[in-house]
Amino acid sequence: MIGRLTGRVVESEGDGTVILDVGGVGYELMTPLGTLGRAGREDGTTVLHVHTHVREDALELFGFATEDERVAFRTLIGISKVGPKLAMAVLSGVSVAELARLVATGQVGLLTKIPGVGKRTAERMVLELKGKLSPVSLPGPVTAKGPVQTPGQATVLAEALVRMGFRASDVDRAVAGMADLDRPMGELIREALSLLSP
């Protein structure tokens, strides 16, 4: 089993599929949206915590920026009728901390905003995940004042900027300083570029 890979991203697609070159071998991994922005290092390498999924007809690798994400993914795929693709959609739509808060507070309605998650699946997730996600990552209450942004404007924006060649640490600072991320992506990118330009 492959547990962790460190290398350089040589290909990246909008759906989260990446090719990570590790010592001349290209590993194809599925990652939640936004992972590359958080898993990159200053030296240009990327470290991914890997879940190896073995099926009858395929061997699939799923990469995550943190061990918490990988644990959440493994917990999600342990739920009846939640496969790897749906688990990736969940982790692309909300962070592990947000997921833990939604589960702890029983926010079924907000979970259904994630593509592929219907009411029954959301109810099953709340029931089966309660107590399984770290309560340490519950920094504040969940409010229902806005829908879960899917796949997360900040995440998509950060990943787009990293793909343009900006360093992940600079991107994170710029995105954190932006207000109202519920706007068209083009507008967000223009504002972020103005913040990142010297």
C-alpha positions as CSV (number, residue, x, y, z in Angstrom):
1,M,0.0,0.0,0.0
2,I,1.1,3.5,-0.7
3,G,0.7,5.8,2.3
4,R,2.4,9.1,1.3
5,L,4.0,10.5,-1.8
6,T,6.3,13.5,-2.2
7,G,7.0,14.9,-5.7
8,R,6.2,17.5,-8.3
9,V,2.8,17.9,-9.9
10,V,3.4,17.6,-13.7
11,E,-0.3,17.5,-14.7
12,S,-3.5,18.8,-13.1
13,E,-7.1,18.7,-14.3
14,G,-10.0,20.7,-13.0
15,D,-11.7,17.7,-11.5
16,G,-8.9,17.1,-9.0
17,T,-7.0,14.5,-10.9
18,V,-3.2,15.1,-10.7
19,I,-0.1,13.4,-12.0
20,L,2.6,13.5,-9.3
21,D,6.1,12.8,-10.5
22,V,8.0,10.9,-7.8
23,G,11.5,10.0,-8.9
24,G,10.6,9.7,-12.5
25,V,7.4,7.7,-11.9
26,G,4.1,9.5,-12.5
27,Y,1.4,8.6,-10.0
28,E,-2.2,9.5,-11.0
29,L,-4.2,10.6,-7.9
30,M,-7.6,12.0,-7.3
31,T,-7.6,14.9,-4.9
32,P,-10.3,17.1,-3.3
33,L,-10.4,20.5,-5.0
34,G,-8.0,22.9,-3.3
35,T,-5.6,20.2,-2.1
36,L,-2.7,21.3,-4.3
37,G,-2.8,24.8,-2.8
38,R,-2.5,23.3,0.7
39,A,-0.1,20.5,0.0
40,G,2.6,22.5,-1.8
41,R,5.9,23.3,-0.2
42,E,8.2,26.3,-0.8
43,D,10.6,24.2,-2.8
44,G,7.9,23.4,-5.4
45,T,7.3,19.8,-4.2
46,T,3.9,18.5,-3.1
47,V,3.3,16.1,-0.2
48,L,0.2,14.0,-0.4
49,H,-1.2,11.6,2.2
50,V,-2.4,8.7,0.1
51,H,-5.3,6.2,0.4
52,T,-4.9,3.2,-1.9
53,H,-8.3,1.9,-3.0
54,V,-8.3,-1.6,-4.5
55,R,-11.2,-2.7,-6.6
56,E,-11.7,-5.8,-8.6
57,D,-10.9,-4.0,-11.8
58,A,-8.8,-1.1,-10.7
59,L,-6.2,0.3,-8.3
60,E,-7.0,3.9,-7.4
61,L,-5.0,6.4,-5.5
62,F,-6.6,9.3,-3.5
63,G,-4.3,12.1,-2.2
64,F,-4.9,14.5,0.6
65,A,-3.1,17.6,2.0
66,T,-3.4,16.4,5.6
67,E,-3.8,13.2,7.6
68,D,-7.1,14.5,9.0
69,E,-8.5,14.7,5.4
70,R,-7.4,11.1,4.8
71,V,-9.0,9.9,8.0
72,A,-12.2,11.7,7.2
73,F,-12.2,10.1,3.7
74,R,-11.7,6.7,5.1
75,T,-14.5,7.3,7.6
76,L,-16.8,8.5,4.9
77,I,-16.3,5.5,2.6
78,G,-17.1,3.3,5.5
79,I,-20.7,4.6,5.4
80,S,-23.2,2.6,3.5
81,K,-23.8,3.9,0.0
82,V,-20.9,6.4,0.2
83,G,-18.2,5.5,-2.3
84,P,-14.9,7.2,-3.0
85,K,-16.3,9.6,-5.6
86,L,-19.0,10.9,-3.2
87,A,-16.5,11.1,-0.3
88,M,-14.2,13.2,-2.6
89,A,-17.2,15.5,-3.5
90,V,-17.9,16.0,0.2
91,L,-14.2,16.9,1.0
92,S,-14.2,19.2,-2.1
93,G,-17.3,21.0,-0.8
94,V,-16.4,21.4,2.9
95,S,-13.2,21.2,5.0
96,V,-12.9,18.5,7.6
97,A,-13.5,21.0,10.4
98,E,-16.7,22.2,8.6
99,L,-17.8,18.6,8.1
100,A,-17.2,17.9,11.8
101,R,-19.3,20.9,12.8
102,L,-22.1,20.1,10.4
103,V,-22.2,16.5,11.8
104,A,-22.0,17.6,15.4
105,T,-24.9,20.0,15.0
106,G,-26.9,17.8,12.7
107,Q,-27.0,20.3,9.9
108,V,-28.6,17.9,7.3
109,G,-29.9,20.7,5.2
110,L,-26.4,22.2,4.7
111,L,-24.9,18.8,3.8
112,T,-27.5,18.4,1.0
113,K,-26.0,21.4,-0.7
114,I,-23.0,19.2,-1.6
115,P,-23.5,17.7,-5.1
116,G,-24.5,14.0,-4.8
117,V,-25.6,14.2,-1.2
118,G,-29.4,13.8,-0.9
119,K,-31.4,14.0,2.3
120,R,-31.1,10.3,3.2
121,T,-27.4,10.3,2.6
122,A,-27.0,13.4,4.7
123,E,-29.0,11.9,7.5
124,R,-27.0,8.7,7.3
125,M,-23.7,10.7,7.4
126,V,-24.8,12.6,10.5
127,L,-25.9,9.4,12.2
128,E,-22.8,7.4,11.3
129,L,-20.1,10.2,11.6
130,K,-21.2,11.5,15.0
131,G,-18.4,11.1,17.4
132,K,-16.0,9.8,14.7
133,L,-14.7,13.1,13.5
134,S,-12.3,14.9,15.9
135,P,-14.3,17.3,18.1
136,V,-11.0,19.2,18.6
137,S,-11.6,20.7,15.1
138,L,-14.9,22.4,16.1
139,P,-13.7,26.1,16.4
140,G,-17.1,27.7,16.3
141,P,-20.8,27.2,15.8
142,V,-22.3,26.5,12.3
143,T,-24.8,29.1,11.2
144,A,-27.4,28.4,8.6
145,K,-27.1,32.0,7.2
146,G,-25.5,30.8,4.0
147,P,-25.3,27.6,2.0
148,V,-22.3,25.5,1.9
149,Q,-20.2,26.8,-1.0
150,T,-19.6,24.0,-3.3
151,P,-16.9,23.2,-4.2
152,G,-15.8,26.2,-2.1
153,Q,-15.1,29.5,-3.8
154,A,-12.0,30.0,-1.7
155,T,-10.7,26.5,-2.5
156,V,-11.3,26.9,-6.3
157,L,-9.8,30.4,-6.3
158,A,-6.7,29.3,-4.4
159,E,-6.2,26.3,-6.6
160,A,-6.5,28.4,-9.8
161,L,-4.0,30.9,-8.4
162,V,-1.5,28.2,-7.5
163,R,-1.9,26.8,-11.0
164,M,-1.0,30.2,-12.4
165,G,2.3,29.9,-10.6
166,F,1.8,31.8,-7.3
167,R,3.1,30.3,-4.1
168,A,0.5,28.6,-1.9
169,S,1.5,30.7,1.2
170,D,1.0,34.0,-0.8
171,V,-2.3,32.7,-2.2
172,D,-3.6,31.7,1.2
173,R,-2.8,35.2,2.6
174,A,-4.5,37.0,-0.4
175,V,-7.6,34.8,-0.3
176,A,-7.9,35.2,3.5
177,G,-7.9,39.0,3.0
178,M,-10.7,39.0,0.6
179,A,-14.3,39.8,1.6
180,D,-17.4,38.3,0.1
181,L,-16.3,35.2,-1.8
182,D,-19.8,34.6,-3.1
183,R,-19.1,36.5,-6.4
184,P,-18.3,35.4,-9.9
185,M,-15.0,33.6,-10.2
186,G,-13.6,36.0,-12.8
187,E,-14.2,38.9,-10.4
188,L,-12.5,37.0,-7.5
189,I,-9.5,36.2,-9.7
190,R,-9.1,39.8,-10.8
191,E,-9.2,41.0,-7.1
192,A,-6.7,38.3,-6.0
193,L,-4.3,39.1,-8.8
194,S,-4.3,42.8,-7.8
195,L,-3.5,41.7,-4.2
196,L,-0.7,39.3,-5.4
197,S,0.9,41.8,-7.8
198,P,3.7,43.9,-6.3
